[in-house]
Amino acid sequence: MSNIKLYNLNNLKNAVGGDKKELKEMIALFVDTLSELLTEIETGIKEGDMAKVASAAHSAKSNIDMLEVKSSFIKMKEIEVLAKAKEELEKIPRLFDAVKTEMKQVIEGLKREIK
Amino acid sequence: MSTLKIFIVEDDPFYGELLKRHLSLNPDNQVYLFKTGKECLKNMQLNPDFISLDYGLPDISGLEVMKKIKLTHPHVPIVIVSGQEDVKTAIDLLKEGAYDYFTKTADTKDRLWNAVNKVREHKALHDELDELKEEVTKKYAYEKSIIGKSEAIKQVYRLIDKAVRTNITVSITGETGTGKELVAKAIHYNSPRAKKPFVAINVSAVPGELIESELFGYEKGAFTGANTRKIGKFEQADGGTLFLDEIGEMDMGMQAKLLRVLQERELTRIGGNTLIPVTARIIVATHRDLAKEVQAGNFRQDLYYRLLGLPIEIPPLRQRKGDILVLSQHFIKTFAKENKMKQKTLTKAARDKLLGYPFPGNVRELKAIIDLAMVMADGEVIDEEHIIFKTSSDITDFLLEENTLADYTKKIIRYYLNKNNGNVIKTAKQLDIGKSTIYRLLKNNEL
C-alpha cells in the first residue's frame, strides 16, 4: 500500500478550529455517514432503485469532496448523474466498485487517525 | 456584539454537523441544526437571524420550506445550499427571495461564514438605526424638546397631541426663533410616521428658480447640467413628513405648482412623464401672517386654505415671560452637561435683567445669551454683568417691547442722560424738551 494519503483533513481541521477532540469526532461521523451511504448505493444497485442510488450518491459526493478524495468524487458525481438520468446504467456498478475500493482505504486510514 | 441565531437545515449528518461546528467557532453565533424542513418550520418561533437551507431535503423541498418561512418571517436571510450546480434553479430561488445560493463544495463552510458575518454587520447597523430612531423619538418627546410651563405652551402641546393622531396638514406660525421646526419634528417623531423620513426645506433659503427642482426633482437631461436624475424633497419624504419652512416666501408661480401637486397627490419630476404618488404629510411654517398676505395678493387663497389645516401658533417669548426662567434653567443644564461643567445659578439681578428684555430673537436668542453667560461667569453664579444682550438698538427690536408712549419717553431720556453723563441741559437740548420735564421725572424717581 502506498504511503501517500488519499485524503486531506485540512478542511475538517479548519471547520473545527484545529480542536483535536472535535476533529476525531468529525472523522468518526464521516466514516459512519459514508459507510451508510455506500451501503445504500449498493442496495440501490442490487434492487435497481436508481432514485435511491442518485440520492445517496448526491450526499456522498459532497462529503467525499470535503476530504478532497478527487477520483472518488468525480466517479460519485458520475454515478449520481447516470442514476438520475437512468442512462448507461451498466456503468454504475463498475464505477461504484472503484469508489468502494478507494473509500475502503480512506476509511481504514481515517480509523487509524482516530485510534 | 449581539448574538446571531442561525438555523442549519441539512439532512446529511456529517455535512450538517460540519457546518454547525464551523459556524459555532464564533461564540456570538447560536447555531441550531435541523434534519428536516418540518423540524425547521416547527422552530421558527425562535426567530432565527440567518438560515442555511439544504435544497434537497427528504420531507419537503428547500423551495417549499423557504416559501413557508417567507410567509411568517419575510426578512430573514435564507441561503440555499445545494449539491447541484443548476443555474436555473439558483435564479428561481433568488427570485423567490433567497439571500444567496451556494453549491456544496469544500469551501461552502467558508462562504457561509462570510455570509453570516455580512448579516451580522447588517443586523448591527439595523439595530443601531433602530436605537437612533428611538433616541430621536425620545429627543422630540414634546415636553422635553419644547420647554415651558405657560398656558400658551400648554396649548401648543394640546395641538401637537391632536396633530400626531391624524395626517392633517399643519401650519405653524411664529416669529423667528420660536421653535417652529422643533414643533414640526415633535409632530413627526411622535406620529405613526416616526420611522419614515422627516425632510425639511427652507423655501426662503433656496433661490426661486431652483425651488421646483428641489421639491419635485428632475430627470437626467431635463435641462443643461442635469447629468443625473435627482429625487426631490417630496419623494425623499415618502411615507414621512415634508416640512416647508417659510412657505410665505414662495413666489406665485411656484405656489400654483405646489397647489396642483397637493390637490392631485401626485407629481412628475421635471423633464419626466411618470406620475409619482405623493405620500408625505405636509407641515408648513411661516413667520408671516398668511391671511394678511392673501389679502395683500401675495399668497394664493386656494393654497392658503389647502395648507391651513391645523394651525398652531407659537407665541413669542415676550408674551410668555413665565417661560423665560424655565427655559434659562433648561439651557444652563444642557450647556453644563454638554460641556462637562457644573451647573450655575442665576442671581436675582440676572433674572430681573432677563425678565425685562423683549427677546426679539425669541428662544433661540435666549439660548445664545445663556450659553454666553455660562462661558463668561467664572464662579458658580451668573450675575447681571454676564447677561449680555447682543441685539442692536434697532428700532424694530425696541418697538417689540410694546411699552406705552410714556414709558418709551422715559427710556429715551434715560438713554441720553447716561450718554451725556447725567447732563440734564445737554440732554434737554438734544431731545428738544424742557429741562424741567427731566428734573420732574428725576425728582419722582421715574427715570
Chai-1 contact restraints between the chains, C-beta under 6 A:
chainA,res_idxA,chainB,res_idxB,connection_type,confidence,min_distance_angstrom,max_distance_angstrom,comment,restraint_id
A,N11,B,A106,contact,1.0,0.0,6.0,A-B,restraint_1
A,A15,B,L18,contact,1.0,0.0,6.0,A-B,restraint_2
A,A15,B,R21,contact,1.0,0.0,6.0,A-B,restraint_3
A,A15,B,H22,contact,1.0,0.0,6.0,A-B,restraint_4
A,A15,B,K109,contact,1.0,0.0,6.0,A-B,restraint_5
A,V16,B,R21,contact,1.0,0.0,6.0,A-B,restraint_6
A,G17,B,L25,contact,1.0,0.0,6.0,A-B,restraint_7
A,L29,B,F14,contact,1.0,0.0,6.0,A-B,restraint_8
A,L29,B,E17,contact,1.0,0.0,6.0,A-B,restraint_9
A,F30,B,F14,contact,1.0,0.0,6.0,A-B,restraint_10
A,T33,B,P13,contact,1.0,0.0,6.0,A-B,restraint_11
A,T33,B,F14,contact,1.0,0.0,6.0,A-B,restraint_12
A,H58,B,G83,contact,1.0,0.0,6.0,A-B,restraint_13
A,S59,B,D12,contact,1.0,0.0,6.0,A-B,restraint_14
A,S62,B,Y15,contact,1.0,0.0,6.0,A-B,restraint_15
A,S62,B,G83,contact,1.0,0.0,6.0,A-B,restraint_16
A,S62,B,K104,contact,1.0,0.0,6.0,A-B,restraint_17
A,N63,B,F14,contact,1.0,0.0,6.0,A-B,restraint_18
A,D65,B,A106,contact,1.0,0.0,6.0,A-B,restraint_19
A,M66,B,A106,contact,1.0,0.0,6.0,A-B,restraint_20
